[in-house]
Amino acid sequence: MNRLSLSPRSLPSSAAVLFSLAFALSACSGAHQATPAPAPAPAPGAQSAALRIAERYRVAAITTRRFTPEAYWRIVGPLVAKPGFRTEEIGRSLNGRPIRAVTFGEGKTTVLLWSQMHGDEATATMALADIFRFLGEATGDSVRERLRRGLRIVAVPMLNPDGAEHFQRRNAAAIDINRDARRLATPEGRALKALRDRLSPAFGFNLHDQNARTRVGRDGKQAAIALLAPAFSEDRSYNAVRTRARLLAAAVAQTLAPEIPGRIAKYDDTFNVRAFGDNMQRWGTSTILIESGALPDDPQKQRLRALNVVAILSALDAIATGRYERADPAAYDTLPFNATDGYDLLVRGGRLVLPHQAPVAADLAIDYEDAVAHTGPIVRDVGDLSDAVAVDTIDATGLFLHPVGVLAYSDGEGTWLRLGAPATIEIRRGADRTSALVRRIGHVR
């Protein structure tokens, strides 16, 4: 959980966020070895190399997490028309929108990546655009050359274009594509399964966004990234396929840990017979799930976009060189599990002031309509919430909470607070509405 003071919080600079990519990429070179040597220390200038990859090749035309399929491919199309790429239509959505796969590389190891099978989960789709640009323009770059020689990278950005069109989770028939791996009722699910069967990829990347209210353990920070090596069976055992995925997830965790300390969680590994990630593992593709949560002050997930570039490129390089084989599995195994039973914001210790009433000791629990951007606050609970948890907490001890607008109303029988109403709350020094304003939550409409 985050304890909020009344001043802005700082976050790692973009240089710091990208350093782990440089570490991972500079830690290995050359071809895959049967017995990998210990990873060397980062080379001098590694940080600038990471900045070059993630900043220089950022696709500037994509600035928000909401974009249509047409807009995305209008931007990405020219990037993947360069030599070394091949783009094919692998199917059509329920409403006839094309689903495209982009292939790069000449190696023997095939890696399949798919993003935005939930239409409102666009972080990795943005990152894939940046990676396409890097792969297409960074000719001669040692990392790019390792990937080109060692891998065949096949990426399906925006598997659910109908959902992306309206920024909604499910497809046009309101079916969750990620729960269609068994029945294959959706054209989107059939396209992904057919591609997997045709390619028989050694590795898979299941790229998602998770609820921004998710925390790292019950009392932890807001989760920026959650990782999973999905189970392939009810008993959640490990075979060679899942073991490879576990090591790859550990490599990603080791790469990201210095940049987002305390913000990496592990996704629940209960087997789901309908889920694509679980079945990819069962079908023989070593698959990792990367879930992008949220970071403070990152309403369009642009910092998380950079972290996805870090995670994906470093993982691809780890596969190309075999570096993942010497990752410490404890880096994955010891991650706390995601926790989702909480609110976006708790305001604790204050006294609630209703018009014409004496102040009442009351905590407030608030959720946002958009939990990433922190817009549209709604009051969910009021009272003694000492045992409740939230992503963020404001300590309002000694202060007074003044509802504004439609949150409080009066009728002929008294004054009332509306649960579920838009939350505009002024935190003031005193019970008088004219006392000094300390902080405002929401805004008057």
N, C-alpha and C positions, 0 to 999 in steps of 0.2 A: 504494500500500500504506500501511497505517497502522502506525506504530511505537507500540506500547503501552507506556506507563510503568505504574507500579504505583499510579497515582492516577487518579480519574475524569477523563474528557475533557469539555470543554465544547462545546456546540453553539450555533448562532445562536438567539437568542430568537425566540418566535413573531412578535414585531413585526418583527424583521429578516427573517424568512422571508417575510413578507407584503408587505414594502415594494415588491418588484419589481412586484407586481400593481398597487399604487397608481401606480407610475411609468408602467406601460404603459397603464392606464386613464385617467389624468389627462393623458396625452400627446396625446390626440386628442378631438375632439368634432365634432358636426355630421354632415352627410351626406358620402357618398363624393365625392371630388374626382377629376377626370381627371388632374390633375397635383398630387399631394400636396405640401404645403409641408413644410419641415423640422420635425421633432417638437420642440415646446417643452420647456423644463425642467419637472420635476414641480412642480405647484402647491403652495403652502403647505397643510399639513394633509393631504397626500396619504396619509401613513402611516396616519393615523386612518381615512381612507376605506377603505384596504385591510383594516385590522382590523375595520372594521364589516362588510365583505363576508364575510370568511373566518371570523371568530370569532362575530359576532352570528348568522350564518345557518348555523353548524355544527349539524347534526342531532344533538342530544345523545343520542338513543336508540341511535345506532350508535357503539359504542366499541371494537369488535374487528374484525379482518379476516375472521372466520369467522361467517357468518350464513346462514340458509336463505332460499330464495326467498320462502317464506310470511312469514317475519319481516320481510324487506326491504320487501315490498309492503304489509304491514300498517302500516309506518312511513311509507313514501313515498306510499301511496295518497292520504291526506288532503292531502298537499302539492300533488299534481298534480290535485286535484279543484277547485282554485281557478280563478277566471275567468282566461282567457287560455291555459289548457292544454287539450289534447285527448289522451286516452289510447285506444289501440286495440290489440287483440290481433292480432298479425301472423302468428301460428303457434303450434304446440304442439311441445314437445320430444318426444323418442322415448317418454318415459314419461308424456306427456300434460300436462305443466306448461305454463301459458301463457307466451308470449313477448310482451312488450308494448313498444310504441313510444310515447314521450311527445313531443308536438309543442308548441312555443311560438313565437310571433312571427308577424308579418304581412308580413315583407319578401319581396323578390323572390329573394334569394339563399338557396338551401337548403343546410344543413349537416347531415350525417348523422354521428352519433357512436354507437359501439357498444363496450360493455365486457363483460368477463368471458365472452368466448367460450371461454376456458379457466377452468374452474370454480373453480380455486384462485388466481385473480388478481383480487382484489377491491378494490384501492386506488382505481381510477377509479370503481368503482360507488359507493363511499362518497362520493367527491367529487361525483358527479352528484346524489346526494341533497341535498348542501349547495347545489349550484347550483340545483336545483329550488326549494328553499326561498327562495333569494334572488330568483329570477325571480317566484315567486308572492307574496312578501310585500313586496318593496321597490318598491312602486308609487310612481312619481314620481322614483325614483332615475335620474340621468342615464345611467348605464351601462346599467341595465336597459332604459330607454326606447330607447337606441340599438340594442340588440339586438332589442327587440320590433319596432321600425320597419324595421330594415335586414335582418333575417334571418328565415328559417323554420328553427328548430332542431328537429331530430328526433333523439331519443336513445333507444337501446335498451340499457338497463342489464341486465346479466345475460342475455346471449344464450344461455348454456348453463345453464339452471336445474337440469338433472339433475346436471351436474358440480358446481354450486354447493351442491346439497343435501348432497353427500358431500365437498365441498372437494377435488375431484380435477380434474385437468387436462382429461380427455377426456369425451365424452358417455357416455350409458348403453351404447352399443355399442362403447366404447373407441376411437372415432374422434376424431382431432384435427380439430375443426371448421375450424381455420385452415389445414388442408391438404385442404379439401373444396371449394375454389372451382371446380375444374375438373369434378369428377364430380357434385357436388351430391347426394351420397347421403344426407346427413343432413337431417332436417326443419329443424334449426336453420340449416344453411347455406342451404337453399332459402328460408327466411323472410327472411334477410338479403339474398340476391340479388334476390328479388322486390321487396323494399322499395326497394332501390337502383334497380331498373329502373323502378319506378313513380314515384319522386321525381326521378330524374336529378340528384342533388345536385351542386353545384359543388365542395364540399369534403367531405372525410371525415376522421374521427378514429378511428383504430384503437388502442384503449386496452388496454394489457396490463401485466403485471408480469413482470420478468425475474429470472433467477437471482441471489440475493443475493450469490453469490461473484464476480459480474462486477465487473471493475475498469475504470477509465478508462485504457486502454493497459496494457501489460504491467506497468509499475512504478507505475501510478497508484493513486489512492484508490478505495475502493469506489464504484461508480457508483450515484448516486441516481436519475438520469434518463438514458435513452438515447433519441435521436431518429432518425427516418429519414423521408426522402422516397423511398418505395420505387421501384425500377426497374420499368418497364413492358415491358422487353424484355431479351433476353440481352446485348445490347451496352451496357446501362446508360446509354443516351443520354438527352438531355433534349429533350422537346418542350414545348409551352406548358403542358400539364397538369402535368407533373412540375416544371417551373420554378416554377409557382405554389406547389406543395407545398414546394419547396426554400426559397422566400422565407418561407413561413409557419413552417417549421421554424426558420429563422434568427431570426425574430421571437421565437419561444418561447425559443430559446437565449439571446438577448440579454436577455430578461426574467428568466430564472432564474439567469444567470451570477453576478450579485452576491450571490445568496442561498446558492448551493451551489458556491463556486469550486472548480474542479478535480474536480467530481463529475458532470459532464455528458459523455456519450459519444455516439458515433454507432454505430448498429446496422449490421451488415453488409448491404450493398445488392445482394448477389448475387440475381439474378432467380429466383423460384420460381414456376413455372407453376401450382402447386397452391394458393398462398397468397392469401388474400383481399386483403391490402393491395396486393400487386403487381397483382392483377387489377382492383381498384378504379381504380388509376392507368390501367391499360390500357383500362378501360371509359369513361374520361373524367372521373372524379372525382378532383380534386387531393387526395391523401390523405397525411396524416402519421401516423406511428407514434409513440406515446408509451409508453415502457416504464418502469415504476417498479421500481427495484432495491431498495435498502435504505439506511438511514442508521444510524450507531451510536446505540444507546440508543433505538431506535424500534421495539420489538418488534411493535406492532400497526399500524405504518405510519401513525400519525396525523399526523406531520409531513409525510410524503410525501402524505398525503391533502390537506393544506393546499397543498402545492406543485402538486398536480394542479388544485386550484381556481384557483391562480394561473395555471398554464399554459393551462388550457382557457378561462377567462374572458378572459384577455388576448388569446388567439388569436382568439376569437370577436369581440372588439371590434376587433381588427386587420382582420378580414375586413369587418365592418360599416362601417368607416370607410375602408378601403383602405390603412391604415397599413402592412400587410404588404408592399405593393409597394415601399416604400423601405427595407426591411430589408437589411442588409449580408449577402449570401450567404456571405461568409467566416466569419460567426459560426456557420454550419452546416458549411461545407466543411472548416474547420480543426479540427473536433472530433476527438479521438482515437477510434479504433474501440474497441468493447467488447473486453475480453480475458477469457476464461473458463477458461484452463488453469492452475488453481491451487487452493489449499486455503482453508479458512476461516481457519485460524490456524496459524502456525509458532511454535514455541518453540525459539529458537536459543541456542547457546553454553553450554548447561547440561551437567551430568553426570548420567547416568541411574543410579539406585541400585536394584538388585534385591536382595532379601533374601539375605544370606550371600554376596554377590558384591562385588568391588571396583567402585567407580563407573566408568562408561564414558562417554566423551565422545559425546554423541548429540543431534542435533536431533530434534524431534517435529513431525509434520504431523497436524493435527486437522481434521476436518469435523464440522459439526453436523447432527443429524437435521432440525432446523428452523434453517436458516441465517439467517433473519430475527431470530428471538427468541434465538438462541444457546443453544439447549437441546439436550440429547442429544449431547454431544461423543463422537466416535469416533476412535480412533487409526488413521491411514491409512498412515503411513510413519515409519521411525526410521532415523537414521544421519546421514551427511553430506548435508544438504539446503541447502547454501550457495547453490545455484543455483535452488532452488525459489522460488515466489512464492505469496503469500497475501493475503487481504483485510487481515488483521491479523497483526502480528508482535510477539512478546514477546522482549526481549533478556534472557536468563537467564545471561549471562556471570558466572562465579564462583559460581553457585548450583547447587543439587542438585535433581533431579527424582525425586520419590518416588511410584511408582505405588501406588494404593490400591484395595482391593476386588478385583473379578474381573479387572482389567487384568493383574495379575501373579499367578502361581500356582506352587506347588512340587509335584513328584511325586518318585518314588523316584530319579530320575536327575538332578534339578537344579531350577533356578528358571527360569521362562519368562515372557516378555511376550507377551500376546495381541494381534496385529494384528486390527483390526476390532472390538475389544471396547469397551464403554463406557469412556470416559476419565475417570477421577478421578485427578488428579495434584496433588500438593502440592509447591510450589516452596519449598524451605527453604534456610536459610543454610549448613547443613552436611550431611554424609553421614549423621549420626545422625538418626533419626526424631524425636527429641525436640528437635532444634535449632529455632530461631525460624522460624515460618511467615511467608513473604513473600506468597504468593498461592496460591489453590486454583482449579483448573480442574475443573468438574463437581462432583458431590457424591456422598457415600456413600449407596447405596440400602439 
